[in-house]
Amino acid sequence: MQLSCLREALGLSPLHTASLYALGQALVQQGLYEDALEPLLRLLGQQQEHQPTIRLLISIYRKLGDEERAEEFVELLEYVRRQRKKKD
């Protein structure tokens, strides 16, 4: 039910960031890690500094055994954190 509602919401507004993140989370909770990548990467394309998405992508890639890709997102997360500190 939750997945179908989220997919329906994205059908109406494909770039709705909260729905993209919620769909990614719901897919992860069901163990559908590869399916979760698409909405999360789409979200990250819109909001490159969205730390919850970056952290979730790190987790997914580690679960998929892709440590190299996970490390790329660890580096991105560290960069985003440094940039935020500079702004504060």
C-alpha positions in Angstrom: 0.0 0.0 0.0 2.6 2.5 1.0 4.8 1.9 -2.1 1.8 2.3 -4.4 0.8 5.5 -2.8 4.3 6.9 -3.0 4.6 5.9 -6.6 1.2 7.5 -7.4 2.4 10.7 -5.7 5.5 10.7 -7.8 3.4 10.2 -10.9 1.7 13.4 -10.1 4.8 15.2 -9.1 8.0 13.3 -10.2 10.4 15.7 -8.6 8.7 15.9 -5.1 11.7 15.4 -2.9 9.9 14.2 0.2 8.1 11.5 -1.9 11.4 10.4 -3.5 13.1 10.1 -0.1 10.1 8.3 1.4 10.0 5.8 -1.5 13.7 5.1 -1.2 13.3 4.5 2.5 10.3 2.2 2.0 12.2 0.2 -0.6 15.2 -0.2 1.7 12.9 -1.3 4.6 11.7 -4.1 2.3 15.2 -5.1 1.3 14.8 -3.8 -2.2 18.1 -2.0 -2.2 18.7 -1.8 -6.0 15.2 -0.5 -6.5 15.8 2.2 -3.9 18.7 3.6 -5.8 16.7 5.3 -8.6 14.5 7.6 -6.5 17.4 8.4 -4.1 19.8 9.3 -6.9 17.1 11.3 -8.6 16.6 13.2 -5.4 20.3 13.8 -5.0 20.3 15.2 -8.5 18.0 17.9 -7.2 19.5 18.4 -3.8 23.1 17.5 -3.9 23.6 18.4 -0.2 20.7 16.3 1.2 22.6 14.5 3.9 19.9 11.9 4.8 19.9 10.8 1.2 23.7 10.6 1.1 23.8 8.5 4.3 21.1 6.2 3.0 23.0 5.7 -0.3 26.1 4.8 1.7 24.2 2.2 3.6 22.6 0.8 0.4 25.9 0.4 -1.5 27.5 -1.2 1.5 24.6 -3.7 1.7 25.1 -4.4 -2.0 28.8 -5.0 -1.4 29.9 -2.0 -3.5 32.3 -0.5 -1.1 33.9 1.7 -3.8 30.6 3.4 -4.6 29.8 3.7 -0.9 33.2 5.4 -0.3 32.4 7.9 -3.0 29.3 8.9 -1.1 31.3 9.0 2.2 33.6 11.5 0.5 30.6 13.5 -0.7 29.1 13.6 2.8 32.3 14.8 4.3 32.5 17.5 1.6 28.9 18.6 2.3 29.6 18.8 6.0 32.8 20.9 5.5 30.8 23.3 3.2 28.1 23.7 5.8 30.7 24.5 8.5 32.1 27.2 6.3 28.7 28.8 5.9 28.0 28.8 9.7 
